[in-house]
Amino acid sequence: QGVEVQTDYVPLLNSLAVYGWQLTCVLPTPIVKTNREGNLSTKQIVFLQRPSLPQKAKKKESKVNNL
């Protein structure tokens, strides 16, 4: 009540998106810190995933077929 939560994942997501990473889940932790101004901060665990690339799968299949 009366608390505003601010998060900014945009810079992180933009920097990883070019490599195919996508945000899948954010888990809050019980770790809470207070700074000098009295603002609270929490640590969060961020889960990312990157879809498999079809080209690599094709290369592996061709190697298996050549054996």
N, C-alpha and C positions, 0 to 999 in steps of 0.2 A: 504494500500500500504506500503510494507516494514514492515508489522507487522506479527509476528509469534505467533500463538495461541497454547498454550500448555495445554493439559488437561490429567489427569491421573486418570481414573475411575477404572482401573484394580484392585487395592487393595480393593476398596469398593465392586466391583462386585464379586470378588473372595470370599470375606468373606461372602457375602449374598447368593451366588449361592448354597452353601451347604444346605441352608434352602429352596431352590426352588425359590428364588426371581430372577426376570429378569428385566433388564432395558427396559422401554417402551418409555420414552421421556425425553429430557433435554430442559428446557426453560431458556434462558438467561434473566437476569433482568437488569434494568437500573443502578444498583448499581455498581459503579466503584471506586476502591481505588488505590492509588499510595503508594508504599513503599519508603524507604529511597534511594534505588538505582534507583528510577525512573520507576520501573516496575509497570505495571497496573495489577490489578486483578479484576475479576468480580464475583458476586455471581450468582449461577445458581440453579434452582429448578429441582430436579431429581425425576422422577416418576418411581416407581417400581411396579411390580405386581407378584403375585404368583398364579399359576393355582390351581384350587380347587382339592382336593384330592378325588379320587373315593371311598376310604375306608370310609371316613366320610359320604358321601352321602348314601352309603349302610347301614350304621348303623342307620342313621336317618329314612330311609325307613323301616327298620325292626321294629323300635320302633313304627312308625305310624301304621304298619300292625298289631302289637300286641294289639293295643288299641281297 
